[in-house]
């Protein structure tokens, strides 16, 4: 897929997904702006993980813009609002806007097993979007009950 030379990522969650997308696109040669609605990129991550990821994208030239709440888009212009001051933040000549707005429930296997007569436990993103750590903990709890 050709995303063009200039990419803006609207990162609502400030987690590893926005940083991962920024790194991938920067490695592909794109000019990347990571617009985070929070106070910093990766703010929901453990400190040691966040700092490593932020350091990597910084070395790749990714511009990180905090307090950026997506307001709209028009052609090649993307509009943000500063989440604290309400002032407009406008980025022109953008080829692609990428949404990093959260995860969705993935329950295809659970749906396929709906008629299964045995005991079925649903964990992780099949239950509701969550982190890998939470899914592992849920699996541990279900395994302990068996």
GUBA-127105 format. One record per residue: residue number from 1; x, y, z of N, C-alpha, C, O in turn. Coordinates in Angstrom, 3 decimals, m for minus. Example, Ala and Ser with C-alpha at 12.3 -4.5 7.8 and 13.67 -1.06 7.14 Angstrom:
<atoms>
+-----+----------+----------+----------+----------+----------+----------+----------+----------+----------+----------+----------+----------+
! pos !       nX !       nY !       nZ !      caX !      caY !      caZ !       cX !       cY !       cZ !       oX !       oY !       oZ !
+-----+----------+----------+----------+----------+----------+----------+----------+----------+----------+----------+----------+----------+
!   1 !   13.190 !   m5.690 !    7.800 !   12.300 !   m4.500 !    7.800 !   13.200 !   m3.300 !    7.800 !   14.236 !   m3.319 !    8.465 !
!   2 !   12.850 !   m2.250 !    7.080 !   13.670 !   m1.060 !    7.140 !   12.900 !    0.030 !    7.870 !   13.409 !    1.138 !    8.039 !
+-----+----------+----------+----------+----------+----------+----------+----------+----------+----------+----------+----------+----------+
</atoms>
This chain:
<atoms>
+-----+----------+----------+----------+----------+----------+----------+----------+----------+----------+----------+----------+----------+
! pos !       nX !       nY !       nZ !      caX !      caY !      caZ !       cX !       cY !       cZ !       oX !       oY !       oZ !
+-----+----------+----------+----------+----------+----------+----------+----------+----------+----------+----------+----------+----------+
!   1 !    0.842 !   m1.172 !    0.000 !    0.000 !    0.000 !    0.000 !    0.889 !    1.238 !    0.000 !    1.855 !    1.310 !    0.760 !
!   2 !    0.573 !    2.197 !   m0.836 !    1.322 !    3.438 !   m0.922 !    0.616 !    4.509 !   m0.081 !   m0.465 !    4.976 !   m0.440 !
!   3 !    1.227 !    4.882 !    1.019 !    0.615 !    5.887 !    1.902 !    1.088 !    7.297 !    1.591 !    0.586 !    8.263 !    2.168 !
!   4 !    2.044 !    7.422 !    0.688 !    2.563 !    8.738 !    0.353 !    3.741 !    9.120 !    1.225 !    4.189 !    8.341 !    2.066 !
!   5 !    4.235 !   10.323 !    1.014 !    5.444 !   10.769 !    1.711 !    5.176 !   11.361 !    3.088 !    6.025 !   11.282 !    3.976 !
!   6 !    3.997 !   11.954 !    3.270 !    3.683 !   12.649 !    4.522 !    2.486 !   11.984 !    5.199 !    1.398 !   11.900 !    4.629 !
!   7 !    2.712 !   11.513 !    6.427 !    1.683 !   10.781 !    7.169 !    1.480 !   11.419 !    8.534 !    2.435 !   11.793 !    9.213 !
!   8 !    0.210 !   11.535 !    8.920 !   m0.140 !   11.965 !   10.278 !   m0.874 !   10.809 !   10.938 !   m1.807 !   10.247 !   10.365 !
!   9 !   m0.449 !   10.457 !   12.146 !   m1.117 !    9.423 !   12.930 !   m1.873 !   10.109 !   14.057 !   m1.281 !   10.827 !   14.863 !
!  10 !   m3.182 !    9.887 !   14.112 !   m4.012 !   10.401 !   15.203 !   m4.098 !    9.293 !   16.253 !   m4.853 !    8.332 !   16.102 !
!  11 !   m3.312 !    9.446 !   17.315 !   m3.178 !    8.414 !   18.347 !   m4.006 !    8.796 !   19.568 !   m3.581 !    9.596 !   20.401 !
!  12 !   m5.185 !    8.213 !   19.656 !   m6.111 !    8.526 !   20.736 !   m5.725 !    7.840 !   22.044 !   m5.948 !    8.395 !   23.121 !
!  13 !   m5.150 !    6.639 !   21.964 !   m4.891 !    5.841 !   23.166 !   m3.535 !    6.083 !   23.801 !   m3.351 !    5.760 !   24.974 !
!  14 !   m2.591 !    6.633 !   23.079 !   m1.224 !    6.855 !   23.584 !   m0.613 !    5.560 !   24.099 !   m0.053 !    5.509 !   25.194 !
!  15 !   m0.734 !    4.508 !   23.280 !   m0.172 !    3.209 !   23.660 !    0.873 !    2.776 !   22.641 !    1.375 !    3.602 !   21.878 !
!  16 !    1.204 !    1.492 !   22.623 !    2.249 !    0.988 !   21.745 !    1.831 !    0.986 !   20.279 !    2.699 !    0.972 !   19.407 !
!  17 !    0.545 !    1.001 !   19.978 !    0.097 !    0.912 !   18.590 !    0.509 !    2.159 !   17.802 !    1.058 !    2.045 !   16.706 !
!  18 !    0.249 !    3.332 !   18.349 !    0.639 !    4.564 !   17.664 !    2.142 !    4.641 !   17.450 !    2.598 !    5.009 !   16.367 !
!  19 !    2.910 !    4.297 !   18.473 !    4.365 !    4.309 !   18.343 !    4.845 !    3.267 !   17.336 !    5.758 !    3.530 !   16.554 !
!  20 !    4.234 !    2.090 !   17.353 !    4.609 !    1.041 !   16.404 !    4.314 !    1.438 !   14.971 !    5.127 !    1.201 !   14.077 !
!  21 !    3.149 !    2.045 !   14.745 !    2.805 !    2.536 !   13.408 !    3.784 !    3.616 !   12.959 !    4.233 !    3.618 !   11.813 !
!  22 !    4.110 !    4.525 !   13.858 !    5.051 !    5.597 !   13.529 !    6.401 !    5.021 !   13.124 !    6.998 !    5.466 !   12.143 !
!  23 !    6.882 !    4.038 !   13.872 !    8.167 !    3.427 !   13.555 !    8.124 !    2.732 !   12.192 !    9.024 !    2.913 !   11.373 !
!  24 !    7.088 !    1.948 !   11.955 !    6.965 !    1.220 !   10.683 !    6.922 !    2.178 !    9.500 !    7.610 !    1.963 !    8.502 !
!  25 !    6.122 !    3.228 !    9.604 !    5.997 !    4.176 !    8.496 !    7.281 !    4.976 !    8.287 !    7.659 !    5.247 !    7.148 !
!  26 !    7.955 !    5.356 !    9.374 !    9.221 !    6.084 !    9.254 !   10.285 !    5.197 !    8.617 !   11.070 !    5.664 !    7.792 !
!  27 !   10.314 !    3.920 !    8.994 !   11.263 !    2.985 !    8.377 !   10.976 !    2.787 !    6.894 !   11.870 !    2.434 !    6.125 !
!  28 !    9.730 !    3.014 !    6.495 !    9.343 !    2.901 !    5.084 !    9.669 !    4.169 !    4.303 !    9.430 !    4.232 !    3.097 !
!  29 !   10.214 !    5.179 !    4.979 !   10.620 !    6.393 !    4.304 !    9.632 !    7.538 !    4.383 !    9.834 !    8.566 !    3.735 !
!  30 !    8.577 !    7.392 !    5.151 !    7.580 !    8.461 !    5.279 !    8.025 !    9.519 !    6.283 !    8.754 !    9.230 !    7.232 !
!  31 !    7.576 !   10.739 !    6.056 !    7.684 !   11.788 !    7.072 !    6.473 !   11.594 !    7.977 !    5.336 !   11.667 !    7.511 !
!  32 !    6.705 !   11.349 !    9.265 !    5.620 !   10.972 !   10.172 !    5.461 !   11.990 !   11.286 !    6.431 !   12.408 !   11.919 !
!  33 !    4.206 !   12.379 !   11.509 !    3.835 !   13.163 !   12.687 !    2.918 !   12.282 !   13.524 !    1.876 !   11.832 !   13.047 !
!  34 !    3.303 !   12.039 !   14.759 !    2.500 !   11.247 !   15.689 !    1.784 !   12.229 !   16.617 !    2.383 !   12.775 !   17.543 !
!  35 !    0.505 !   12.441 !   16.357 !   m0.300 !   13.378 !   17.138 !   m1.028 !   12.596 !   18.226 !   m1.940 !   11.820 !   17.942 !
!  36 !   m0.617 !   12.808 !   19.466 !   m1.117 !   12.050 !   20.606 !   m2.091 !   12.905 !   21.395 !   m1.794 !   14.054 !   21.721 !
!  37 !   m3.258 !   12.344 !   21.701 !   m4.214 !   13.122 !   22.487 !   m3.759 !   13.262 !   23.941 !   m4.229 !   14.159 !   24.642 !
!  38 !   m2.881 !   12.422 !   24.395 !   m2.381 !   12.477 !   25.767 !   m1.213 !   13.436 !   25.920 !   m0.911 !   14.231 !   25.030 !
!  39 !   m0.565 !   13.337 !   27.073 !    0.552 !   14.234 !   27.376 !    1.849 !   13.817 !   26.704 !    2.748 !   14.640 !   26.526 !
!  40 !    1.958 !   12.536 !   26.325 !    3.163 !   12.051 !   25.649 !    2.850 !   10.752 !   24.921 !    1.923 !   10.029 !   25.285 !
!  41 !    3.621 !   10.474 !   23.910 !    3.472 !    9.213 !   23.186 !    3.774 !    8.059 !   24.129 !    4.744 !    8.105 !   24.885 !
!  42 !    2.953 !    7.038 !   24.082 !    3.184 !    5.854 !   24.901 !    2.931 !    6.037 !   26.380 !    3.425 !    5.245 !   27.183 !
!  43 !    2.178 !    7.056 !   26.769 !    2.005 !    7.342 !   28.201 !    1.321 !    6.207 !   28.962 !    1.442 !    6.147 !   30.185 !
!  44 !    0.610 !    5.312 !   28.288 !   m0.047 !    4.202 !   28.975 !    0.869 !    2.985 !   29.119 !    0.470 !    1.974 !   29.698 !
!  45 !    2.090 !    3.077 !   28.598 !    3.038 !    1.967 !   28.656 !    3.929 !    2.073 !   29.892 !    4.095 !    3.159 !   30.447 !
!  46 !    4.502 !    0.946 !   30.324 !    5.501 !    1.036 !   31.384 !    6.655 !    1.932 !   30.928 !    7.018 !    1.942 !   29.752 !
!  47 !    7.215 !    2.670 !   31.854 !    8.247 !    3.670 !   31.579 !    9.387 !    3.127 !   30.718 !    9.772 !    3.767 !   29.739 !
!  48 !    9.928 !    1.972 !   31.061 !   11.086 !    1.440 !   30.343 !   10.734 !    1.057 !   28.911 !   11.580 !    1.184 !   28.026 !
!  49 !    9.522 !    0.596 !   28.656 !    9.083 !    0.264 !   27.300 !    8.859 !    1.547 !   26.503 !    9.314 !    1.674 !   25.366 !
!  50 !    8.152 !    2.493 !   27.116 !    7.864 !    3.761 !   26.449 !    9.137 !    4.465 !   26.014 !    9.244 !    4.909 !   24.871 !
!  51 !   10.098 !    4.568 !   26.914 !   11.313 !    5.308 !   26.600 !   12.095 !    4.677 !   25.457 !   12.661 !    5.396 !   24.634 !
!  52 !   12.138 !    3.364 !   25.388 !   12.824 !    2.684 !   24.284 !   12.120 !    2.994 !   22.960 !   12.773 !    3.346 !   21.978 !
!  53 !   10.790 !    2.864 !   22.933 !   10.040 !    3.122 !   21.702 !   10.135 !    4.587 !   21.270 !   10.328 !    4.872 !   20.088 !
!  54 !   10.001 !    5.510 !   22.215 !   10.099 !    6.932 !   21.890 !   11.497 !    7.257 !   21.370 !   11.645 !    8.041 !   20.433 !
!  55 !   12.506 !    6.666 !   21.964 !   13.879 !    6.872 !   21.490 !   14.071 !    6.384 !   20.065 !   14.734 !    7.041 !   19.262 !
!  56 !   13.492 !    5.230 !   19.749 !   13.623 !    4.692 !   18.384 !   12.942 !    5.587 !   17.360 !   13.518 !    5.867 !   16.308 !
!  57 !   11.720 !    6.045 !   17.649 !   11.035 !    6.884 !   16.661 !   11.684 !    8.266 !   16.558 !   11.668 !    8.885 !   15.494 !
!  58 !   12.249 !    8.742 !   17.654 !   12.961 !   10.024 !   17.605 !   14.153 !    9.934 !   16.660 !   14.381 !   10.838 !   15.857 !
!  59 !   14.913 !    8.844 !   16.754 !   16.066 !    8.652 !   15.865 !   15.641 !    8.569 !   14.404 !   16.427 !    8.885 !   13.510 !
!  60 !   14.413 !    8.148 !   14.158 !   13.897 !    8.044 !   12.785 !   13.295 !    9.359 !   12.290 !   12.840 !    9.441 !   11.149 !
!  61 !   13.290 !   10.389 !   13.144 !   12.801 !   11.693 !   12.737 !   11.303 !   11.892 !   12.882 !   10.746 !   12.831 !   12.314 !
!  62 !   10.644 !   11.021 !   13.633 !    9.199 !   11.173 !   13.850 !    8.954 !   12.382 !   14.746 !    9.571 !   12.528 !   15.801 !
!  63 !    8.043 !   13.243 !   14.306 !    7.653 !   14.403 !   15.106 !    6.499 !   13.989 !   16.014 !    5.461 !   13.548 !   15.521 !
!  64 !    6.661 !   14.123 !   17.332 !    5.624 !   13.758 !   18.289 !    4.959 !   15.035 !   18.799 !    5.618 !   15.936 !   19.318 !
!  65 !    3.639 !   15.088 !   18.639 !    2.877 !   16.268 !   19.038 !    1.875 !   15.860 !   20.115 !    0.906 !   15.164 !   19.810 !
!  66 !    2.083 !   16.275 !   21.371 !    1.151 !   15.918 !   22.445 !   m0.081 !   16.825 !   22.463 !   m0.121 !   17.849 !   21.781 !
!  67 !   m1.058 !   16.445 !   23.232 !   m2.294 !   17.217 !   23.442 !   m3.056 !   17.480 !   22.133 !   m3.734 !   18.499 !   22.007 !
!  68 !   m2.948 !   16.578 !   21.175 !   m3.546 !   16.791 !   19.856 !   m4.833 !   15.968 !   19.724 !   m4.792 !   14.744 !   19.600 !
!  69 !   m5.955 !   16.652 !   19.752 !   m7.269 !   16.009 !   19.601 !   m7.733 !   16.220 !   18.169 !   m7.868 !   17.357 !   17.717 !
!  70 !   m7.981 !   15.116 !   17.449 !   m8.399 !   15.200 !   16.049 !   m9.724 !   15.940 !   15.943 !  m10.677 !   15.654 !   16.668 !
!  71 !   m9.761 !   16.894 !   15.025 !  m10.959 !   17.714 !   14.830 !  m11.599 !   17.436 !   13.469 !  m12.825 !   17.436 !   13.349 !
!  72 !  m10.771 !   17.198 !   12.439 !  m11.318 !   16.934 !   11.117 !  m10.234 !   16.900 !   10.059 !   m9.051 !   17.090 !   10.343 !
!  73 !  m10.668 !   16.652 !    8.827 !   m9.751 !   16.607 !    7.698 !  m10.465 !   17.143 !    6.468 !  m11.680 !   17.009 !    6.322 !
!  74 !   m9.681 !   17.755 !    5.586 !  m10.230 !   18.362 !    4.382 !   m9.162 !   18.275 !    3.293 !   m8.190 !   19.030 !    3.312 !
!  75 !   m9.339 !   17.365 !    2.357 !   m8.341 !   17.214 !    1.302 !   m7.020 !   16.751 !    1.872 !   m6.927 !   15.642 !    2.397 !
!  76 !   m6.003 !   17.577 !    1.779 !   m4.683 !   17.222 !    2.309 !   m4.355 !   17.972 !    3.596 !   m3.196 !   18.026 !    4.007 !
!  77 !   m5.375 !   18.553 !    4.235 !   m5.191 !   19.285 !    5.489 !   m5.869 !   18.535 !    6.628 !   m7.017 !   18.107 !    6.516 !
!  78 !   m5.134 !   18.385 !    7.727 !   m5.658 !   17.703 !    8.913 !   m5.750 !   18.733 !   10.030 !   m4.816 !   19.496 !   10.272 !
!  79 !   m6.893 !   18.738 !   10.705 !   m7.154 !   19.707 !   11.769 !   m7.186 !   19.010 !   13.126 !   m7.895 !   18.023 !   13.324 !
!  80 !   m6.409 !   19.542 !   14.042 !   m6.418 !   19.093 !   15.424 !   m6.751 !   20.290 !   16.290 !   m6.658 !   21.442 !   15.867 !
!  81 !   m7.142 !   19.980 !   17.517 !   m7.367 !   21.007 !   18.525 !   m6.460 !   20.655 !   19.701 !   m6.396 !   19.498 !   20.117 !
!  82 !   m5.764 !   21.648 !   20.231 !   m4.934 !   21.399 !   21.413 !   m5.870 !   21.048 !   22.561 !   m6.749 !   21.836 !   22.912 !
!  83 !   m5.687 !   19.870 !   23.147 !   m6.622 !   19.353 !   24.149 !   m6.689 !   20.212 !   25.412 !   m7.707 !   20.199 !   26.104 !
!  84 !   m5.637 !   20.949 !   25.723 !   m5.644 !   21.776 !   26.931 !   m6.061 !   23.221 !   26.656 !   m6.815 !   23.806 !   27.433 !
!  85 !   m5.579 !   23.795 !   25.561 !   m5.855 !   25.212 !   25.302 !   m7.015 !   25.448 !   24.344 !   m7.588 !   26.537 !   24.315 !
!  86 !   m7.365 !   24.424 !   23.556 !   m8.425 !   24.586 !   22.578 !   m7.982 !   25.263 !   21.289 !   m8.789 !   25.447 !   20.379 !
!  87 !   m6.708 !   25.635 !   21.202 !   m6.183 !   26.304 !   20.011 !   m6.106 !   25.321 !   18.836 !   m5.844 !   24.136 !   19.040 !
!  88 !   m6.332 !   25.806 !   17.604 !   m6.237 !   24.929 !   16.437 !   m4.795 !   24.541 !   16.146 !   m3.863 !   25.308 !   16.389 !
!  89 !   m4.638 !   23.341 !   15.624 !   m3.350 !   22.814 !   15.173 !   m3.622 !   22.270 !   13.768 !   m4.401 !   21.331 !   13.608 !
!  90 !   m2.991 !   22.849 !   12.765 !   m3.311 !   22.533 !   11.381 !   m2.061 !   22.003 !   10.681 !   m0.984 !   22.593 !   10.771 !
!  91 !   m2.223 !   20.880 !    9.981 !   m1.127 !   20.268 !    9.236 !   m1.541 !   20.140 !    7.781 !   m2.510 !   19.454 !    7.454 !
!  92 !   m0.788 !   20.814 !    6.904 !   m1.084 !   20.847 !    5.477 !   m0.228 !   19.840 !    4.715 !    0.771 !   19.331 !    5.223 !
!  93 !   m0.649 !   19.571 !    3.488 !    0.078 !   18.710 !    2.560 !    0.332 !   17.329 !    3.157 !    1.447 !   16.811 !    3.091 !
!  94 !   m0.698 !   16.743 !    3.734 !   m0.631 !   15.406 !    4.304 !   m1.212 !   14.422 !    3.286 !   m2.315 !   14.621 !    2.778 !
!  95 !   m0.466 !   13.374 !    3.000 !   m0.929 !   12.361 !    2.048 !   m1.885 !   11.359 !    2.688 !   m2.853 !   10.924 !    2.064 !
!  96 !   m1.601 !   10.995 !    3.953 !   m2.401 !    9.956 !    4.609 !   m2.611 !   10.290 !    6.077 !   m1.685 !   10.706 !    6.773 !
!  97 !   m3.843 !   10.100 !    6.535 !   m4.182 !   10.196 !    7.956 !   m4.464 !    8.777 !    8.443 !   m5.318 !    8.081 !    7.894 !
!  98 !   m3.737 !    8.355 !    9.480 !   m3.905 !    7.024 !   10.058 !   m4.553 !    7.169 !   11.423 !   m4.095 !    7.954 !   12.253 !
!  99 !   m5.618 !    6.413 !   11.656 !   m6.288 !    6.420 !   12.949 !   m5.730 !    5.314 !   13.832 !   m5.731 !    4.146 !   13.443 !
! 100 !   m5.260 !    5.670 !   14.997 !   m4.899 !    4.710 !   16.027 !   m5.858 !    4.991 !   17.176 !   m5.495 !    5.608 !   18.178 !
! 101 !   m7.075 !    4.528 !   17.007 !   m8.170 !    4.936 !   17.869 !   m8.657 !    3.846 !   18.817 !   m9.697 !    4.010 !   19.456 !
! 102 !   m7.934 !    2.747 !   18.920 !   m8.350 !    1.687 !   19.821 !   m8.557 !    0.378 !   19.097 !   m8.422 !    0.296 !   17.876 !
! 103 !   m8.881 !   m0.627 !   19.850 !   m9.025 !   m1.976 !   19.311 !  m10.484 !   m2.389 !   19.277 !  m11.350 !   m1.749 !   19.874 !
! 104 !  m10.727 !   m3.463 !   18.571 !  m12.074 !   m4.029 !   18.487 !  m12.071 !   m5.446 !   19.039 !  m11.047 !   m6.130 !   19.019 !
! 105 !  m13.194 !   m5.867 !   19.517 !  m13.369 !   m7.237 !   19.989 !  m13.236 !   m8.181 !   18.802 !  m13.803 !   m7.930 !   17.739 !
! 106 !  m12.488 !   m9.266 !   18.980 !  m12.303 !  m10.282 !   17.939 !  m12.801 !  m11.601 !   18.512 !  m12.109 !  m12.241 !   19.303 !
! 107 !  m14.001 !  m12.006 !   18.113 !  m14.626 !  m13.178 !   18.732 !  m15.085 !  m14.203 !   17.707 !  m16.054 !  m14.922 !   17.950 !
! 108 !  m14.403 !  m14.285 !   16.555 !  m14.798 !  m15.227 !   15.516 !  m14.812 !  m16.670 !   15.997 !  m15.761 !  m17.400 !   15.707 !
! 109 !  m13.792 !  m17.098 !   16.720 !  m13.731 !  m18.471 !   17.212 !  m14.834 !  m18.731 !   18.230 !  m15.461 !  m19.790 !   18.214 !
! 110 !  m15.069 !  m17.776 !   19.107 !  m16.143 !  m17.928 !   20.090 !  m17.487 !  m18.099 !   19.381 !  m18.303 !  m18.927 !   19.786 !
! 111 !  m17.712 !  m17.331 !   18.344 !  m18.952 !  m17.432 !   17.579 !  m19.086 !  m18.807 !   16.918 !  m20.169 !  m19.392 !   16.899 !
! 112 !  m17.971 !  m19.315 !   16.376 !  m17.983 !  m20.630 !   15.736 !  m18.272 !  m21.752 !   16.734 !  m18.845 !  m22.777 !   16.365 !
! 113 !  m17.883 !  m21.565 !   17.981 !  m18.064 !  m22.594 !   19.009 !  m19.360 !  m22.417 !   19.797 !  m19.533 !  m23.028 !   20.851 !
! 114 !  m20.260 !  m21.591 !   19.295 !  m21.503 !  m21.283 !   20.021 !  m22.304 !  m22.538 !   20.367 !  m22.937 !  m22.573 !   21.422 !
! 115 !  m22.300 !  m23.559 !   19.526 !  m23.071 !  m24.770 !   19.790 !  m22.295 !  m25.847 !   20.538 !  m22.818 !  m26.937 !   20.767 !
! 116 !  m21.068 !  m25.557 !   20.916 !  m20.226 !  m26.529 !   21.623 !  m20.854 !  m26.877 !   22.967 !  m21.255 !  m25.986 !   23.716 !
! 117 !  m20.939 !  m28.164 !   23.274 !  m21.602 !  m28.602 !   24.501 !  m20.743 !  m28.519 !   25.748 !  m21.271 !  m28.561 !   26.860 !
! 118 !  m19.433 !  m28.402 !   25.592 !  m18.540 !  m28.368 !   26.750 !  m18.390 !  m26.979 !   27.319 !  m19.038 !  m26.026 !   26.885 !
! 119 !  m17.518 !  m26.891 !   28.300 !  m17.268 !  m25.602 !   28.951 !  m16.390 !  m24.730 !   28.059 !  m15.413 !  m25.213 !   27.486 !
! 120 !  m16.724 !  m23.481 !   27.943 !  m15.998 !  m22.545 !   27.098 !  m15.689 !  m21.287 !   27.909 !  m16.578 !  m20.702 !   28.528 !
! 121 !  m14.429 !  m20.884 !   27.897 !  m14.019 !  m19.658 !   28.580 !  m13.489 !  m18.678 !   27.547 !  m12.665 !  m19.044 !   26.709 !
! 122 !  m13.947 !  m17.455 !   27.600 !  m13.517 !  m16.422 !   26.659 !  m12.608 !  m15.449 !   27.389 !  m12.945 !  m14.946 !   28.460 !
! 123 !  m11.439 !  m15.191 !   26.789 !  m10.461 !  m14.292 !   27.402 !   m9.914 !  m13.334 !   26.355 !  m10.202 !  m13.469 !   25.166 !
! 124 !   m9.129 !  m12.372 !   26.801 !   m8.412 !  m11.467 !   25.905 !   m9.327 !  m10.651 !   25.027 !  m10.420 !  m10.259 !   25.435 !
! 125 !   m8.866 !  m10.398 !   23.806 !   m9.625 !   m9.560 !   22.875 !  m10.913 !  m10.217 !   22.405 !  m11.766 !   m9.543 !   21.828 !
! 126 !  m11.076 !  m11.515 !   22.637 !  m12.352 !  m12.159 !   22.318 !  m13.428 !  m11.723 !   23.309 !  m14.620 !  m11.766 !   23.003 !
! 127 !  m13.001 !  m11.307 !   24.486 !  m13.931 !  m10.819 !   25.499 !  m14.151 !   m9.313 !   25.334 !  m15.282 !   m8.845 !   25.200 !
! 128 !  m13.060 !   m8.579 !   25.348 !  m13.077 !   m7.133 !   25.113 !  m11.639 !   m6.700 !   24.853 !  m10.720 !   m7.330 !   25.376 !
! 129 !  m11.408 !   m5.658 !   24.075 !  m10.032 !   m5.243 !   23.797 !   m9.260 !   m4.945 !   25.075 !   m9.761 !   m4.300 !   25.996 !
! 130 !   m8.025 !   m5.436 !   25.099 !   m7.183 !   m5.277 !   26.279 !   m5.734 !   m5.504 !   25.925 !   m5.413 !   m5.768 !   24.766 !
! 131 !   m4.871 !   m5.409 !   26.884 !   m3.446 !   m5.627 !   26.642 !   m3.126 !   m7.116 !   26.667 !   m3.923 !   m7.924 !   27.144 !
! 132 !   m1.956 !   m7.472 !   26.151 !   m1.508 !   m8.862 !   26.170 !   m1.341 !   m9.347 !   27.614 !   m1.648 !  m10.497 !   27.928 !
! 133 !   m0.857 !   m8.467 !   28.482 !   m0.653 !   m8.848 !   29.878 !   m1.976 !   m9.249 !   30.529 !   m2.034 !  m10.221 !   31.282 !
! 134 !   m3.029 !   m8.501 !   30.238 !   m4.346 !   m8.819 !   30.807 !   m4.873 !  m10.137 !   30.257 !   m5.469 !  m10.923 !   30.993 !
! 135 !   m4.657 !  m10.385 !   28.965 !   m5.103 !  m11.645 !   28.364 !   m4.362 !  m12.834 !   28.968 !   m4.963 !  m13.879 !   29.217 !
! 136 !   m3.060 !  m12.679 !   29.204 !   m2.278 !  m13.764 !   29.819 !   m2.773 !  m14.034 !   31.232 !   m2.906 !  m15.191 !   31.630 !
! 137 !   m3.047 !  m12.984 !   31.992 !   m3.570 !  m13.155 !   33.345 !   m4.914 !  m13.875 !   33.317 !   m5.155 !  m14.771 !   34.126 !
! 138 !   m5.796 !  m13.484 !   32.383 !   m7.093 !  m14.153 !   32.273 !   m6.919 !  m15.632 !   31.931 !   m7.624 !  m16.484 !   32.472 !
! 139 !   m5.973 !  m15.936 !   31.027 !   m5.686 !  m17.333 !   30.679 !   m5.170 !  m18.110 !   31.881 !   m5.548 !  m19.263 !   32.090 !
! 140 !   m4.315 !  m17.486 !   32.661 !   m3.783 !  m18.104 !   33.876 !   m4.912 !  m18.432 !   34.848 !   m4.946 !  m19.519 !   35.424 !
! 141 !   m5.829 !  m17.493 !   35.025 !   m6.963 !  m17.700 !   35.937 !   m7.853 !  m18.843 !   35.454 !   m8.293 !  m19.665 !   36.257 !
! 142 !   m8.122 !  m18.901 !   34.148 !   m8.970 !  m19.978 !   33.609 !   m8.240 !  m21.317 !   33.758 !   m8.849 !  m22.322 !   34.125 !
! 143 !   m6.937 !  m21.327 !   33.474 !   m6.166 !  m22.560 !   33.618 !   m6.147 !  m23.049 !   35.059 !   m6.185 !  m24.257 !   35.296 !
! 144 !   m6.091 !  m22.158 !   36.002 !   m6.092 !  m22.536 !   37.421 !   m7.412 !  m23.156 !   37.830 !   m7.447 !  m24.030 !   38.696 !
! 145 !   m8.517 !  m22.705 !   37.207 !   m9.844 !  m23.221 !   37.545 !  m10.115 !  m24.623 !   36.991 !  m10.984 !  m25.343 !   37.482 !
! 146 !   m9.360 !  m24.988 !   35.971 !   m9.614 !  m26.299 !   35.324 !   m9.111 !  m27.435 !   36.191 !   m9.235 !  m28.600 !   35.815 !
+-----+----------+----------+----------+----------+----------+----------+----------+----------+----------+----------+----------+----------+
</atoms>
